[in-house]
Amino acid sequence: MFRPLSIFIGTRYTRAKRRNRFVSFISMTSMIGLALGVLAMIVVLSVMNGFQREMSSRILGMVPHATIVGVNPIDDWQPVAAAALKNPEVTAAVPFTEMEGMLSHKGSMQPIQISGVDPAQEGKVSIVAQHIVQGRLDALKPGEFGVVIGEITARRFRLNVGDKLTLIVPEVSTAPGGITPRMQRLNVVGVFKVGAELDGSMALIHLADAAQMQHWQPNQVQSVRLAVKDLYAAPKVSSDIATGLGASFKSDDWTHTQGSLFSAMKMEKTMIGLLLLMIVAVAAFNIIATLIMVVNDKGADIAILRTIGATPRQIMAIFMVQGTVIGVVGTLIGGVLGVIAALNVSELVGWLERVSGQHIFSSDVYFVSNLPSELQRGDVVLICSAGFILSFLATVYPAWRAAKIEPAQALRYS
């Protein structure tokens, strides 16, 4: 089968033959280093994707994707919900009231964000019912002032279902200060645990109780909470719905409350990716040292090729082929092993826990009990492309040096 001269000789140089075994060993070392760098990048970025997915599903499963807020309390939320559901991006719309206050129990206090919800409909827009560890969400009854608190809050105050605590909310009044505290005794009917900071900053009460505390009518609500298909489309979707409803409504969405967290997570992934890319770069640039050694070792061969008619371009192509073969094989091996490791990293961590008898990810400390991983095709393509490009660029200088060798001088000192 016909093969160009540069490919034929370049691939031969990658195989060990008698006196160039050391050079081939260095080539193998460069190949292994590149494979390990690619493998590490794929596994680490997949784990970061997994953590981001868990955080997104837990935090954004608890907070509203978007809300349509009335300038004044909404008397009838059903028409607002019906208008919102006409948008194809909206999957659910339920009544919602939100307020801020302080929880007090036996002299201890902490700030809290109170969500007034309808227990019968909350499952359409929230995952809280799936994460109740004590009591039940449907134990929230109108007029009973029950509350479902997070696990961190329950642990901080040492509360269980049936215990009582006090909610303090600000209330506008005619007093000289303009605002006076209003206190309401609450009965703990449930405890949830999603494994995020919301376990210590969020609590739920019944919608009618929230209205009573705000001195509204029992059927009045502050807003309509929306669940949308595409989280990143929530700002535009909610804005369009609010605009269509008129000036008495405005929109809000998760980017105002949680956007900084997810921006920080995205930046963290980018920075770690760049740092890991340095590992790939170091392995790729080891190819430079390998090829320079090969050029020095093959000086006489290069001179002979030149004397029988090989052009400098062909000589340069020979060594670029050799370096590219090392880079391509190393990147492919690292890519395949990285994909396999990323798909099985959770099982591997579980096996290590069983063998060592130690919990690497204890549910008492972390919000996950295993190592999550989400392999994304775009990450694999980007990492492998970076490996290919860096390994190719690493061949340019040694190949250029080989092409500049003068045949007479090389043969004279060989």
Residue pairs with C-beta under 8 A, 6 or more apart in sequence:
4 317
5 310
5 314
5 318
6 314
6 317
6 318
6 320
6 321
7 321
9 305
9 318
9 321
10 317
10 318
10 319
10 320
10 321
10 322
10 325
11 321
11 322
11 325
13 20
13 294
13 298
13 318
13 319
13 322
14 24
14 27
14 322
14 325
14 326
15 24
16 24
16 25
20 294
20 297
23 290
23 293
23 294
23 297
26 286
26 289
26 290
26 293
27 290
27 294
27 322
27 326
29 286
30 283
30 286
30 287
30 289
30 290
30 326
30 330
31 326
31 329
31 330
31 333
32 330
33 282
33 283
33 286
33 330
34 280
34 283
34 284
34 286
34 287
34 326
34 327
34 330
34 331
34 334
34 387
34 391
35 330
35 331
35 333
35 334
35 337
36 279
36 283
36 334
37 276
37 279
37 280
37 282
37 283
37 334
37 387
38 280
38 330
38 331
38 334
38 335
38 338
38 383
38 384
38 387
39 334
39 335
39 337
39 338
39 341
40 276
40 279
40 338
41 273
41 276
41 277
41 279
41 280
41 338
41 383
42 334
42 335
42 338
42 339
42 341
42 342
42 375
42 379
42 380
42 383
43 338
43 341
43 342
43 345
43 373
44 272
44 276
45 269
45 272
45 273
45 276
45 376
45 379
45 383
46 342
46 345
46 373
46 374
46 375
46 376
46 379
47 342
47 345
47 371
47 372
47 373
48 268
48 269
48 272
49 269
49 373
49 374
49 375
49 376
49 379
50 371
50 372
50 373
50 374
51 265
51 368
51 372
52 262
52 265
52 269
52 374
53 372
53 374
54 367
54 368
54 372
55 196
55 261
55 262
55 265
55 367
56 231
56 262
57 127
58 127
58 194
58 195
58 196
58 198
58 367
59 194
59 196
59 198
59 258
59 261
60 231
60 254
60 258
61 126
61 127
61 194
62 126
62 127
62 128
62 194
62 196
62 198
62 202
63 198
63 254
63 257
63 258
64 96
64 125
64 225
64 226
64 252
64 253
64 254
65 125
65 225
65 226
65 227
65 228
65 231
65 234
65 253
65 254
66 225
66 226
66 228
66 234
66 235
66 237
66 238
66 251
66 252
66 253
66 254
67 96
67 223
67 224
67 225
67 226
67 238
67 251
67 252
67 253
68 80
68 84
68 223
68 224
68 226
68 238
68 241
68 242
68 245
68 249
68 250
68 251
69 222
69 223
69 242
69 249
69 250
69 251
69 252
70 80
70 221
70 222
70 223
70 248
70 249
71 247
71 248
71 249
71 250
72 248
73 211
73 214
73 216
73 217
73 220
73 221
73 222
74 80
74 95
74 220
74 221
74 222
74 223
74 224
75 217
75 219
75 220
76 219
77 95
77 221
77 224
80 93
80 224
80 245
80 249
81 93
81 94
81 95
81 224
82 93
83 241
83 244
83 245
84 90
84 93
84 224
84 226
84 241
85 92
85 93
87 237
87 240
87 241
89 228
89 229
89 230
89 233
89 237
90 226
90 227
90 228
90 229
90 237
90 241
91 124
91 227
91 228
91 229
92 124
92 125
92 226
92 227
93 125
93 224
93 225
93 226
93 227
94 117
94 118
94 121
94 122
94 124
94 125
94 224
94 225
95 118
95 121
95 207
95 221
95 223
95 224
95 225
96 115
96 116
96 117
96 207
96 221
96 222
96 223
96 224
96 225
97 115
97 116
97 207
97 210
97 211
97 214
97 221
97 222
97 223
98 113
98 114
98 115
98 116
98 222
98 223
99 113
99 114
99 116
99 169
99 210
99 213
99 214
99 222
100 111
100 112
100 113
100 114
100 169
101 111
101 112
101 114
101 167
101 168
101 169
101 170
102 109
102 110
102 111
102 112
102 167
102 168
102 169
103 109
103 110
103 111
103 112
103 149
103 153
103 157
103 165
103 166
103 167
103 168
103 203
104 165
104 166
104 167
104 168
105 157
105 159
105 165
105 166
106 157
108 156
108 157
109 168
110 153
110 156
110 157
110 200
111 201
112 153
112 167
112 201
112 202
112 203
113 201
113 202
113 203
114 167
114 169
114 203
114 204
114 205
114 210
115 202
115 203
115 204
115 205
116 204
116 205
116 206
116 207
116 209
116 210
116 211
116 221
116 222
117 126
117 140
117 204
117 205
117 206
117 207
118 206
118 207
119 137
119 138
119 139
119 140
119 206
120 138
122 128
122 129
122 137
122 204
123 129
124 227
125 225
125 226
125 227
127 194
128 137
128 148
128 192
128 194
128 204
129 137
131 192
131 193
131 194
132 148
132 190
132 191
132 192
133 151
133 191
133 192
133 193
134 154
134 160
134 161
134 190
134 191
135 148
135 161
135 188
135 189
135 190
135 191
136 189
136 190
137 148
137 190
137 204
139 146
139 148
139 189
139 190
140 146
140 147
140 148
140 189
140 190
140 204
140 205
140 206
140 209
141 206
142 206
142 207
142 208
142 209
142 218
143 208
143 209
143 212
144 187
144 206
144 209
145 184
145 185
145 186
145 187
145 205
145 206
145 209
146 186
146 187
146 188
146 189
146 190
146 205
146 206
146 209
147 165
147 167
147 186
147 187
147 188
147 189
147 203
147 204
147 205
148 188
148 189
148 190
148 191
148 192
148 203
148 204
148 205
149 159
149 188
149 190
149 191
149 192
149 203
150 191
150 192
150 193
150 194
150 198
150 199
150 200
150 201
150 202
150 203
151 191
151 192
151 193
151 199
152 197
152 199
152 200
153 159
153 199
153 200
153 203
154 160
154 188
154 191
156 200
157 165
159 165
159 188
159 191
160 188
160 191
161 188
161 189
161 190
161 191
162 187
162 188
163 187
163 188
164 185
164 186
164 187
164 188
165 185
165 186
165 188
166 183
166 184
166 185
166 186
167 183
167 184
167 185
167 186
167 213
168 181
168 182
168 183
169 181
169 182
169 184
169 213
170 179
170 180
170 181
170 182
171 179
171 180
171 181
171 182
172 178
172 179
173 179
173 180
182 213
184 213
186 205
192 199
193 199
194 367
195 363
195 366
195 367
195 368
196 367
207 221
208 218
210 222
211 217
211 218
211 219
211 220
211 221
212 218
214 222
223 252
226 234
226 237
226 238
226 241
228 234
228 237
231 254
234 253
234 254
234 255
235 251
235 253
235 255
238 251
238 252
238 253
239 251
241 251
242 249
242 250
242 251
277 386
280 383
280 386
280 387
280 390
281 390
283 330
284 327
284 387
284 390
284 391
284 393
284 394
285 390
285 394
286 394
287 323
287 326
287 327
287 391
287 394
287 395
288 394
288 395
288 397
288 398
290 323
290 326
291 319
291 322
291 323
291 394
291 395
291 398
291 399
292 398
292 401
294 319
294 322
294 398
295 302
295 319
295 398
295 401
295 402
295 405
298 402
299 405
299 410
299 413
299 414
300 410
300 411
300 414
302 315
302 402
302 405
302 407
302 410
303 405
303 406
303 407
303 408
303 410
303 411
303 414
304 407
304 411
305 314
305 315
306 312
306 315
306 405
306 407
307 407
307 411
312 403
312 404
313 403
315 399
315 402
315 403
315 405
316 399
316 400
316 402
316 403
317 399
318 399
318 402
319 395
319 398
319 399
319 402
320 392
320 395
320 396
320 399
322 395
323 391
323 392
323 394
323 395
323 398
323 399
324 391
324 392
324 395
326 391
327 387
327 388
327 390
327 391
327 392
327 394
327 395
328 388
328 391
330 387
330 391
331 384
331 387
331 388
331 391
332 384
334 387
335 380
335 383
335 384
335 387
338 380
338 383
339 375
339 380
341 348
342 373
342 375
343 373
343 375
345 371
345 373
346 370
346 371
346 372
346 373
349 360
349 361
349 370
349 371
350 370
352 360
353 359
353 360
360 371
361 368
361 369
361 370
361 371
362 369
363 369
